[in-house]
């Protein structure tokens, strides 16, 4: 069973254009996300899935600098882009991650994959495993795990524009068809916002990296929470931001 993490990335963003190429402690946001996914030992391969737009040539160049394959596909039909990338790289299990999450935690992903592999190995049918069906983690630690068979079914049967744009709604909106599971954190910390979508988000993430980042080391969710206890004012930087 080949497990492939597909990182969704493009330069276009209505609220913070070019965010994945912003410099954070001397590396791009995309590079940090790739490094954090690489730290999960249960991932067999990583692919960055970007668009055919000329604006996303820089995504391809940056992926290659990081030693990562890059797949190019439709800008609007992201479900098709994911399906074709998974097919080309012969994925049996796919992990969906977005590139605007530089606080992504490999420990969270490892726990999810260990559960997925152990339970399916014992005969439990899991079509889709997520840590955001019922949120207990901050937005920005989102990960979804599903099989190629499930992705292919969604690709063939999803027709609504939002189902094609956001990849997985067709799966998690049809619990009568797919077996859905949610990974829950021991403590509900979903009140924090750790994704990068606005200037306020950037200020928070930049402050976290300034305090915690060390070359070659992946700081964890627990370390960020500990930092917030010392500097509670950081949480206020983007507390008012609402997800689109």
Steps between C-alpha positions, in 0.01 A plus 500: 500500500665821380412805709533830313457845652365743241557863595264740327677824399449801276597865496147635469330606823232767533601612849877442495637449147827306471481390863667161449815669369531749785834476684485363852834477683686483169281234337172515314174402664472216248846374593406493869183305426696247293758458779225440754332236285839335433541457876218242500675166449181329380481712184655322202493791255408867484356674195419869466187541287487841333335649194590545136502878545826679418473673838559162662831434326665621822320221689660244270845654540468510880376140516798386296735690734346302786553173311127445457301395192251754368182418309320765294130492423177693492481826694128470576440123504725415794332161542617407150847635582517280811368194320744527210793569735411198715465284189831613351689429824318170562359594838300242693441735794484877454557772758354838412688799640488866399812712459382790716562314827863562611415385855388160371604235753654174378419340836130555439529345153702207634230425759233509231690268266584258781130478585403462133756229429441308823122500478477421129761229553269349760211501255324829580377675186611864501430691181579842641681614814514868592586713801250769406162328462456600865766755578726460802823621335576854383415585141840462337564143619239355264573165338279255310589137426309294243552216255553532127181299446302763691669788317423336167133460591480867601673601176248303295184598688551853640341763276436809711758777453586515872555122501755537222668807650543367854584132421335314789144638562347225286660246732418644842150612395404142412534297823247254360754407232837543672626393842613823667721530809621799696828536690445695822763671712511428872443869566274724294728774365285584198462860620847577359548599137833390347432513128639774273233698321532862617762750615387439857565127457844585363586710805413211731690237301803725460507561877478126571785422261714784637479343846503128422662428164840329491654373177457124473249477786122469477326673790170349607147602588579463869792741465277760334240464776776544760615814319145638515497451876811716526376752243119497508493818296597299191162329489329838461686577177254306285225404745248714310568345157223283362550222247362570154 
